[in-house]
C-alpha cells in the first residue's frame, strides 16, 4: 500500500469512527449535572480509542509472526485455538467477554440514540422500548451486519460510507446552534408541532436539506466505487472520498450559513433563550411558567408568569 493511500485510509477510518459521536453525543451529555462534566470526553474518548486501535495493530502484527496471516479481528485469532481443550476454553471465555462488550456498546451507544430520535420523529407510534426493538431488528438483521464485518476491507468501506451522511448533519447542527441562532432557542417551541421551528407546511428546513444534498452528491461516485469493484475512479475522487467527513463538515457549514444569510427564517431568530417550564415548591407551591417566545411578545425578553394554585 502506498504511503498516501495508507494516510488517506487512516484518515477515513478516524473520521468515520468519530462521525456518530459528533452528532449524537448530546444524547448522553444532556444528563450531566453540570456543563463541566462533559469536558472529560475530550481526553478520555480519544485515549481509549487509541489504546484499542493500538491493541489491534499489535495483535495483527503478532498473528503475522505466528500464523503468517494478519488477522484483522480477534474472532479470527481465537478460531485458531481449537487444537486442545485449553485453547477451546480460552476461546469460549474470550468470546463471552466480547459478546458482553458488543451488547453493552450497542445498548449504550446505538439503541439509546436511535430510540431518542425515533420517539422525537414519531412520538405517536414509538416510545423508547419500541424504538429499541426497531433498531435491534434493522441493526441486527435487516442491514446484514455479518456482511459488513466479513472482512477488513468491507468494514472500512462501511465506515467511509457512514461518514458521508454524518458530516453534513454535524456541520448543519453546529452552524445552526453557534452561528445562526447563536445559542438562542425557544425550548417549548421545539416540542410544539405548530411552533416556530416547523419550517413551513411540510415541517422541513429546506436550507438544511439543500446543504445536505449539495455536499453528498460529489461523494456518490466514491460510494459506488466502494460498493462495486467494477467501478473505477480517478485518484482525485478517491482522495476526496477518503477525507469526506472533513469535506462534508466544512462545506455544509459554508452552504448552510450562506443560505440562511440570504434566506433567513426570521420566525426562529429570537432575542434570548427560552428555557421552558419548571415547577417549584416554595412553601405554598408555585408553578413558574416561562412563556414561549412565540406570540405577541416574542421579540421581547421571555416573561415569567407565576400562577397560584
Secondary structure, DSSP 8 states (H G I E B T S, - for coil): --HHHHHHHHHHHHHHHHHHHHHHTHHHHTT-SSGGGGGHHHHHHHHHHHHHHHHHHHHHHHHHHHHSS--SSHHHHHTT--SSHHHHHHHHHHHHHHHHHHHHHIIIIIIHHHHHHHHHH-TTT--HHHHHHHHHHIIIIIT-HHHHTSSHHHHHHHHHHHHHHHHHHHHHHHIIIIIISTT--BHHHHT-TTSTTS-TTTT--HHHHHHHHHHHHTTHHHHHHHH-TT----HHHHHHHHTHHHHHHHHHHHHHHHHHHHS--GGG--SS-B--EEEE-SSS-EEEEE--S-STTTTS---EEEEE-
